[in-house]
Amino acid sequence: MCKIQHCEKENAYYYDDNENKCDYSNGEWVSNKRGPLYNATSCGTVKESEKCTPNGRPDSGYLFWRWKPSQCNLPRFDPNTFLQLVTNKHIAFVGDSLARNQLESLLCMLSTISTPNLVYRNGEDNKFRRWHFPSHNSTFSLHWSPFLVQGVERSNNGQYYNTMYLDLVNERWARDIGNWDIIVISFGHWFLIPSVYYEGGRVLGSLNVAEFNHTQIDFYDPLRKALRTTLNSIIERKIMKGGRNGNTNNIKGVDVIVKTFSPAHFEGDWDKAGTCSKTRPYREEEKKLEGMDAEIRRIEIEEVKIAKEKANNESGLLGFIRFEALDVTKLALLRPDGHPGPYMNPYPFAKGVPERVQNDCVHWCLPGPIDTWNEIFLEMIKKWK
């Protein structure tokens, strides 16, 4: 059985089975004739805007690639194994729309062997949902919280900027931490738009909100603070169950996975008719991980490491909380062909080419490259056992 070894090389996490070291974050996309486990028509959990083929996307080549890590093999997703490993467990996906995208991918792959029941839905656009697999008594839930911390989202009909309280975790999801066995966190894109940041009840600064006399700051430090608040809140809530006093009988363990930033692929500005028209992955030498994408990834991996050390060394929670990074940034960066693009709507060119058509170059077609994230997710939990 593999043991996790937390050695680092360029901030990436490795798995060591005494024979091979596997860094799933580095590799290349290789042609694969086998194709995906499912299709968008047969899977009932796919959002309409991610049904690329049913919406008229004419090319199918994007479906026939597999991620090949540089130093090892990434097995094809086995839904039986995944469900066996999460029998009697509750897996919560928390964060932005990419959390939803990943969960819907996972549900589609699991649905090839067992049918989940949608047992709860609430919120605009079904932003809070819960599914149950009776076959394994496994629960999967989705919790919308794009900042992770408390805040007010920008609105098309109201203020154009976000308001974030960086030192206060969002209780709408955090109040349920004690009920979950695995938490998958996804965030980042909402920090790129205009925002006003608060800390300690006072304005810390703002990003691209010109009408206020605030200190203008970039989003990197607020993003780090929001993630640190989130991970610390998980630790503190476990300590409150008795960990600090050595009474661990009442503590329910939890595994916390931070999915690293998934780059967008707009050719041009996203809000000015930007598109993503490529139909093949980038080769490794064609696209380097750098700039904003690399910096957000670095912050996320650093904060996971800090939380891991705090939980293991300071709080008496060794063995009760595991923190890991699901590092998808590079493999996502290399897939400009995997987004819905104009096919987020059915047959956008059926009546000719309009002057402007909305493109989605952030989310991922289902099936598509995002399925690979869940293949790595499975390998992580296999090695935890």
C-alpha positions, 0 to 999 in steps of 0.5 A, spaced: 500 500 500 502 506 498 504 511 503 504 519 502 510 522 502 510 530 503 516 531 499 516 537 494 519 539 488 517 545 485 511 545 490 508 539 488 506 533 492 508 526 491 506 519 492 511 514 494 510 507 494 518 505 495 518 504 487 515 510 484 514 517 485 508 520 482 507 527 481 500 527 478 501 535 476 506 534 471 505 530 464 502 531 458 496 530 454 496 523 449 492 521 444 487 516 447 482 512 442 478 509 448 474 515 450 470 517 456 466 513 461 459 517 459 456 521 455 452 528 456 446 525 453 446 519 458 448 523 464 442 526 468 447 531 472 450 535 466 448 542 466 445 544 460 451 549 458 456 544 459 453 539 454 458 541 448 456 535 443 448 535 444 449 543 444 452 542 437 459 542 438 462 539 431 468 536 433 469 530 438 477 530 438 477 533 445 474 527 448 480 522 446 486 525 450 488 522 457 493 525 462 500 522 462 504 524 468 511 524 467 513 519 472 508 514 473 501 512 470 494 515 472 489 509 472 482 510 468 477 512 473 474 506 476 467 508 479 466 501 483 473 502 487 471 510 488 464 508 491 467 502 495 472 507 498 466 512 500 461 507 503 457 511 508 461 517 507 459 524 506 463 528 500 462 536 500 464 540 494 465 547 497 466 554 493 465 556 486 462 554 479 468 549 478 466 545 484 459 544 481 463 542 474 467 537 478 462 534 482 457 533 476 463 530 472 464 525 478 457 524 479 456 522 471 462 517 472 459 514 478 452 513 475 455 508 470 454 503 475 449 506 480 444 511 480 444 517 485 438 520 488 437 528 488 435 529 495 435 536 496 436 542 492 435 550 494 438 556 491 438 560 485 441 555 479 441 549 484 447 552 488 446 548 494 444 540 492 445 533 495 445 526 492 445 520 495 447 513 492 443 508 496 447 502 493 453 505 498 450 509 503 454 515 500 452 522 500 455 528 495 453 535 496 454 542 493 455 548 497 456 555 493 461 559 496 465 563 491 469 567 496 469 561 502 469 567 507 462 571 508 461 576 503 456 579 498 457 577 491 456 582 485 450 583 481 448 584 474 442 589 477 446 592 483 453 593 485 458 591 480 463 589 485 464 584 491 464 585 498 468 580 502 470 579 509 476 576 509 477 574 517 470 571 517 468 564 514 461 563 510 457 560 516 452 557 510 457 552 509 462 552 515 456 550 520 456 543 516 463 541 517 462 536 522 457 532 518 462 531 512 468 526 511 471 529 505 471 536 503 473 539 496 474 546 496 475 550 489 475 557 488 479 563 485 476 566 479 471 571 483 477 574 486 479 577 479 473 581 479 472 588 482 472 587 490 472 591 496 475 587 502 474 588 509 478 585 515 477 586 523 471 590 521 475 595 517 476 596 510 483 593 508 482 595 501 479 594 494 481 592 487 478 596 481 473 600 485 475 607 483 469 611 486 471 609 493 477 612 496 480 606 498 487 603 498 488 599 491 491 592 492 491 586 488 487 580 489 493 575 491 493 577 499 485 577 500 485 570 496 491 568 501 487 570 507 480 567 505 483 560 504 487 561 511 481 563 514 477 557 511 482 552 513 483 555 520 476 554 521 476 547 519 481 546 524 478 550 530 472 547 529 475 540 530 479 543 536 472 545 539 470 538 539 475 536 544 482 535 540 486 541 544 484 537 551 486 531 548 479 528 548 479 525 541 473 521 542 468 526 540 472 528 534 470 526 527 476 526 522 475 529 515 480 530 509 480 537 506 482 537 499 484 544 496 483 544 488 488 548 485 486 554 480 484 552 473 486 557 468 481 560 463 483 560 456 479 566 453 483 569 447 481 576 448 477 579 454 472 574 457 467 580 457 469 583 450 467 577 445 473 573 448 473 566 445 476 559 445 476 556 439 482 551 439 481 544 438 487 540 440 491 541 447 497 545 448 504 541 448 508 542 454 513 546 450 507 551 447 504 553 454 508 555 460 505 555 467 507 562 469 504 569 471 497 569 475 496 562 474 502 560 477 502 565 483 495 563 485 497 555 485 503 557 489 499 561 494 494 555 495 499 550 495 503 554 501 496 555 505 495 547 504 502 546 507 501 551 513 494 548 515 497 541 515 503 543 519 498 547 524 493 541 524 499 536 525 503 539 530 500 544 534 493 542 535 493 535 537 489 533 531 494 528 528 490 523 524 483 527 525 485 532 519 488 531 513 490 537 508 492 535 501 492 539 494 489 537 488 494 540 483 490 541 477 493 547 474 498 545 469 494 539 466 488 544 466 492 550 462 494 545 457 487 544 455 484 550 451 480 545 447 476 543 453 471 548 454 464 549 451 466 556 448 460 558 444 456 551 445 454 553 452 448 554 448 444 550 443 446 550 436 449 558 436 450 558 429 444 555 426 442 561 423 448 564 421 454 567 425 451 572 429 455 579 430 457 576 437 456 570 441 457 568 448 463 564 450 464 560 456 472 559 456 472 557 464 468 551 465 469 544 462 465 540 457 462 534 460 465 529 459 472 532 458 478 534 461 475 535 468 474 528 468 481 527 469 481 531 476 477 526 479 481 520 476 487 524 481 482 525 486 481 517 486 488 516 486 489 520 492 483 517 497 486 510 495 493 512 498 489 514 504 486 507 505 
